[in-house]
Amino acid sequence: MEQNNMIQRKKTNLFIILCAIFLTNAIIAEIIGVKIFSVESTLGFLPARIDLFGGFILDFNLTAGAVIWPIVFITTDVINEYFGKKGVRKISFLTAFLIAYIFIVIYLVTKLVPASFWLELNNSDADGNPFNIDYAFRTIFRQGLGIIIGSLTAFLIAQLLDVFIFQRLRHLTGKKMIWLRATGSTLVSQLIDSFVVLGIAFYVFGNWSILQIISVGTINYIYKFIVAILLTPLLYVAHYFIDNYLGKETADKMAEEAGEDLSIL
């Protein structure tokens, strides 16, 4: 009995830790995603100036959230491996709900009237240029409705698709080829994610053309594709520590049970 209780506590602790990592990085990525940065300039290179689809020039400009979003990819696959579809679905819907809640809170906070002394204390930048900190606060934290809806929709579709493809590949490969089911599911789900979020945010709610959606989505996917490949070894590291923490027999049993449900929802 004591042995079973200890194993159950370890399972619970593992799920809590993985969910905390997933939830924290997903929420941070959504909040910092308003900043667009240049990959080339950050690395000290000249802009790529890629000519895509009839003269639409693009550089590798990405949202800041893309920097840590790959951690969400990895955590999704680890949760999928040991807790299956139900585990990923639980944390995905919870994360979407909390992200929506956070955006509502942020919107309400940006509507609060700032204190006059706060504005006076922050009325210029380090070089003495006039600076409106309340305007900066609103601009940084408030995101458009289209971006929020597009982001949440793409997130849920990508997560559900990822877990389905992951389990299908696991059913075909068994315990072997972790890299194939993890990387394969990520590459397919993020292909959908890259275009759904842009389509809803900037085509349905914005004024982008289909050409712009395809061009920017392609650049975003190239980045996600490269990162997914580079981070594959981390999956084996995670499996090593989890198998040692739970015990190989318990870990294998959890993975086997997690792979039994092959339905998409």
Secondary structure, 3 states (H helix, E strand, C coil): CHHHHHHHHHHHHHHHHHHHHHHHHHHHHHHHCCCEEEHHHHHCCCCCCEEECCCEEECCEEEHHHHCHHHHHHHHHHHHHHHHHHHHHHHHHHHHHHHHHHHHHHHHHHCCCCCHHHHHHCCECCCCCECCHHHHHHHHHCCCHHHHHHHHHHHHHHHHHHHHHHHHHHHHHCCCCHHHHHHHHHHHHHHHHHHHHHHHHHHHCCCCCHHHHHHHHHHHHHHHHHHHHHCHHHHHHHHHHHHHHHCHHHHHHHHHHHCCCCCCC
